[in-house]
């Protein structure tokens, strides 16, 4: 006899759901063979900073479920707004039609963004937003009669995993695997550290590239202040200012990839603010909906928009679309997220937590094999040294932290913290204590 769904849930446990998962599902960023010995963690529900599995274990989500969750799981206010939207409109084609949630969201984003970013083009996820920005930059110049097929990005960068996004990233494994099908990109050195001297040195190298090949380059793309997937490498805001000046001097677009660092992660609403710059394109996703639903947006200028605005010409029109572009449910989640920013003075409140985390990181200096400890707003990282990648020290820390109720997912030898903004001080202590003990346990 088959159990009905209600009774099935009554008897569900971690092992049963893991077994069903592994029969059919291929997970991202995962060597699936690891799961012969490394258990999957089936999650039953989430609330606040906690995730709960089917065996009644709970885990502090110290990485915001891949950096997307801002105000906790199952946030009552965002839940309410998404449910309200569900009762009126779940989705509508976004060609020739519109709806109130996306109009409201666009008005708010333009008001929040660096001055001059007045146009919003929507997509489904961060990688797609990068594709939009790259294509839009190239197509802009083509509409002006210029072919500029190259893009410049920083070494150690990551911008997503679609073909264009991979092309402008600098993840050696990806580049080597897919090199035959990637578009043309040039890598400029990222500032080696957060000093102003490093910013000037890297800017000089960028200038050299622009001098030699500027006529071939459509855009320069960077992740402002923090290369998140690049092992949380951080650099000075001065570099943003210098790079923006160079882009303007050589007629090259600047694309600011704020997909991971936007919406308060670096201490300001957008990282670009700390460099005092307005890029030609700014890409947003992840925290845009508070971690609820897939949505991304590319903000750009009236000048770029105008290059596509004309009497009917199929070659001049921007060629990009998604079936779920501007989904009303996702836009409602995004508007609810911005409501919380406005009503709860989030950035100021985060300021105190940023200082508290900084103090908590001090004792990590006592541990063995610590190469660097760094922080930018609500992003913090502890980098270990002296470990061979084959030792998989990050995996050991991940497993030990889970056993102690904290979800950490190190990037190689870098243990990082990017928690939801609703985390309280006691929970911060728990996260740091568990990470400290896990690093100490694997130190040699």
N, C-alpha and C positions, 0 to 999 in steps of 0.2 A: 504494500500500500504506500502511495506517495503522500508525504506530509504536505499540507497547504503552506503557503508562504508565511503565515502568522506562526504556525507551529514550528516551521523550519528555523525562524529567527529565535524561537525560544530555546532551541538546542544548539544554536550556532556557537562555535568557539574559534579561537585563532587558527588552530591546526586545520580545521575543516575548511575554512575559507581560503587559507593559504594553499591547500591542496587543489581546490577548484581553480584558483587563480593560475597556478603554475601549469595547468593542463592546456591553457589557451593564450595567456597574456604575455607579451614581450614588453618589458619595462624599459623606460629611457635611462640613459647614463648608467647602465647596469650590465655587468657580465653575468648573464643568467645562470651560468654554471656555479657562481658563488652561492646561489640559493639551494644547492645541495646540502650545504652546511650552515648557511646564514638564513635564519628564518625571516620571512616577510612579516610585517606588522600590520594586520588588518585593522583598520580604524572603524569603530562603531559610531562614534560621535565626537564632536569637538565643542568646547565651551571656553571662551576667554583664551588664555594662553595654553590651555590643556587639550590634548588629544587622548581619547579613551579607546582601548581595544576591547575585544570581545571576552577577554579573561579578566576584566576589571582592573587592568593596569592603566596608569595615566602617565603622560609624558609632556613636559613643558616644550612647546614648539619654539625653540630658541633660534630657529632660522626662518620663521614666518612662512613655512611651507614653500621654500624656494623664493623667499623675499617678497611674497605677494601680500601677506596678511598684515594689515595695519592696526585694526581695532578689535582683534580677537575673533575666534571662531564663533559662529552662530550669534553674531552681534544683534541684539534685540531690535535696534533701530534700523539697521540695514535690512534685516529680515522683514520687518514691517513694510518698508518701502518697496522691496521686491515683490512681496505678496500683493500689495496694493496694485502694482503695475500689472501683475499676472492676471488680475481680474478684468483689466480693460484691453490690453494689447500685448501679446507675447512677441510678435515679430511682424514686420512689413518690409516689402521690397524697398530699398533705399535709392532706387533710380526713379526719379519723377515723383517720389513721395517723401514725406518727412513726418516727424512726430515731435511732440512737446518735450519729452525728456532729452532728446539729443540737441534741440535748439537751446534749451536751458543750460545743458552741460557745456556746449560750445561757447556760449556767452561767458560762462564762469571761467573756463580755461583761458580764454583770451585775456580776461581781466587779471588772472593770476600770473600768466606767463610773462617773460621779458617783453618789454614794450616793442611793438612792431610785428609780433607774431599774431596775425589777425585772421588766419584761415586754418580750418581744421579738416583734415582728411582722415577718415576712420578705416581701421582694419580690425583683424581678429586677435592678433597676438604680437609680441615684441618683434620676432623675426620678420613678420609681414610688414610691420611699420618700417623696419630698416629697408626692406625691399622697395617700399613706396618711396622713401626718401632718396635712395640711390637712383631709382628710375626717374623720379621727378626732377632731380638735379640734372641728369644727363639729357632728359627730354627738353628741359628749359633751354639749354644751350643749343640743342638741335633746332628748336623752334626759332632761334636767333640766327641760324645758319652756321653754327659751329659744332664740330664733332670733337668731343672731349671724352674719350673712352676709359680713362684711368681714374681711380680713386686712391686716396692716401689715407692710411690709418696708422695707429701706433703699434709698435711692437708690444707683445704680451696682451693684445686686445682680444675681446670676444664680443660679437654683436649678434649672435644667433646661429641657427643651423640650416636655414634655407641656403640655396646656392649663392646668392648675392651676399648674404650676411656672412657666410663662411669665407667668401672671397676676401672681404675686408677685415676679417678677423686674423689673428696670428696664433692660432692653436696648431702647433706643428703636427700633431697626430691627424687632425682633420685635413690640414693643407696637403699633407703627403698622400693621404688616402684618396682625396678627391681632386688632386691637382689638375688632372686632364680636363675637367669640366668647369673649372672656376673662371670667373671674369677677371679682368686685369686690375691688379692692385699693387701699390707701392707702400712699404712700411717705413715710417719714420720712427726714430728712437723715442721711447717714452722717457720722461724725466726719471732719473735713477732713484730719486728720493724726494722728500717734500721741501727741500731747500730751494731758495730763489736762484742760487747758482746753478742747480740742476735744471731749473726751468729755462734759464737763459741759454744753457748749453744745448738743450733739446730744441729750443726755438731756432737757434742758429742752424742746426741740422735740417730742420723743416724748411727754413728759408733757402738753403742750398738746393733742396729738392724742387721747390717752387721756381727758383731761378732757372734750373736746367729743363724742367718739364712742365712748367705751369700751363702752357698752351694746350697740353694734352689732358689736364686734370679737371674733372668736374667738381669734385668735392673732397674735403678733408673731414673724416669722421672720427670722433673721440668719445670716450666715456668720461664725463667731467669729474675730476677729483679722485675717483676710485674705480679701478679696473676690477670689478667684483669677481667675475669668473677667473680673472688673471691673478688669482691668489690674494685678492684684496690689496693689490698694490696701490699706493696712494701718492699723489703729487700735489704741488703747490697750486693755489688758484691763480698765481701770477702767470702760469703757463697758458691758462685759458685766455687771458687778456692778450698775451703775446701772439698766440696762434690766431685769434680773431683779427688782430691787426694785420698779420701776414696774409690771411685769406682775403681781406678787403683790398690790400695793396695789389695782390696778384689776380684779382677777379675770380677767386675760387670759393665755392660755397663752403660753409661750415655746418656740419651736421652734429648736433649734440645728442648723443644717445643717453637719455635720462630714464631709460626703461627700468633700471634697477635702482638708480640713485635719486630719482624724483620723489616728490611727495614727502619731503621732510627727512629722508634717510641721512643726509649729510649735515643736518642741523638747520638748513633753510628749505623753503618749499621746493626750490629747484637748485641744483648745484651750480648752474650757470650764474646765479645771483652773486656767488662769492667771487667770481671773476669780473663782475660788472659788465657782462656781455649779452648781446642778443644774437644768437646764431641764425642762420638762414632757415634751418630746419631743427625742430626739437621733437624727438620721438618719446612717447610715453606709453606705458602699459603697466603690468604687475600691480602696483598699489593703486592704480587708477580706479579700480572697482572695489578697493579694500580687500582684494583677494577672493572675491566672490565668483566672478564670471569673466570669460575671455573678452578683452576689449583692448584696442590700442588706437592711438591717434598720432598723426604727424601734424604739428603746427608749423606754418610757414608764413611768408610775407605776402602782402598785396602785390609786390613787384613780380614775384614768381607766379602767383595766381594769374596775373594779367597776361603773362606770356602764353597762356592756354585759352584765353578768353577771346573768342572771335566768331565770325560767321562760320557756318558749318564747314569743317575741314577735318576729315577722319584721321589725318596724319598728325594734326596739331593737338587733338584732344588727348588728355592724359588717359592712358590705357591701363587701368587697374581696377579690379572689383572683387568683392567677396559676397557670397550668398547671405552671410549673416552680418554684413556691414551695418554698424549703428544699431545693433540689437537693443530694443527698448528696455528689456530686463537688465542688461548690462549697464545701460545708461542710467537707469534708476539706481542701481547699486553705486555707480560713480557719483551721482548727485547726492546720495545719502552719505557717502564718504566725505565729500566736500562740506556737507552740512556739519559733520562732526568736527572737521578742522575749524570751521567758523565758530561753532558754539562752545567748544571746550578748550580753546586756546592751546591747542595741541603742541605747537612748536615751543612755546614758553615752558610748558610742563615737561616736554622732552629735555629741555636744557638742564633741568635738575637731575634727570636720570642719566644724561650724558656725563655729567660730572661725577655722579655716583659710580658709574661703570668705570670711569677713568681711575678713580681711587681703588676700586676693586681689582683692577689689573696690575697694580703695583707689585703685589706679592708674587706674581708669576715670574718676576725677575729672579727669584730665588731658585727656580727650577733649573735642572740640567738641560743643556742643549737648546737654550732659548736664543734664537737669532735676532728676533725683533718683536716688539709689541707696538701696535699702532691703532689709532682710532680716528674716525672722521664722523662726528655726529653719532647716530645710533648704529654705526658699523664699527666693530672692533675685531682685531685679529691678533693671534699669538702664533708666530712663525717658529717652527722647530728646525734645527739643523743637525747634520751628522747621521741622517737616516737614508738608506738606499730606498728608492721607490718600490723595489720588490719586497721590502719589509712591510709595506702597506700599513704604516703607523697610523694613518688617518682612519683606516678601517677598524683598527684595534680600539682607538679612542671612541669611535662611533658606537661600537658594540658595548663597551664598558659604560658609556654614558647612558645608553638606553636601559641597561640593567639598573641604573640609578635614577631613572625617571626623567631624563633630559634628551631631547632630540638635537644632536649636533651632527653635522655632516661635513667633516673637514675637507678642504681642497688640498689634496696631497698632504704636505706637512704643515699646512696652515689651518689652525683651529679658529673659526670665526664665530662671531655672535651678531645676529641681526634679528632681534626679537620683535614681536608685535608691540606697538606703543602702549598697550594697556598693561604691560607687565608691571608688577609692583616691586618694591625694593626687596622684600623677602624672597620673591621669585628670582630677582637678579642675583641675590646671594646664592640661592640654590644652584643656578646655572653656572656661576663662576666657581663655586665649590666643587661641583661635579666635574667640570672641565679641568680644574687644578688637580684633583685626585686622579683623573684619567691620564693626564699628561705625566704626572709623577709616576704612575704605575708602569708606563711604557718607557720611561727614561732609563738610560743606561750610561 
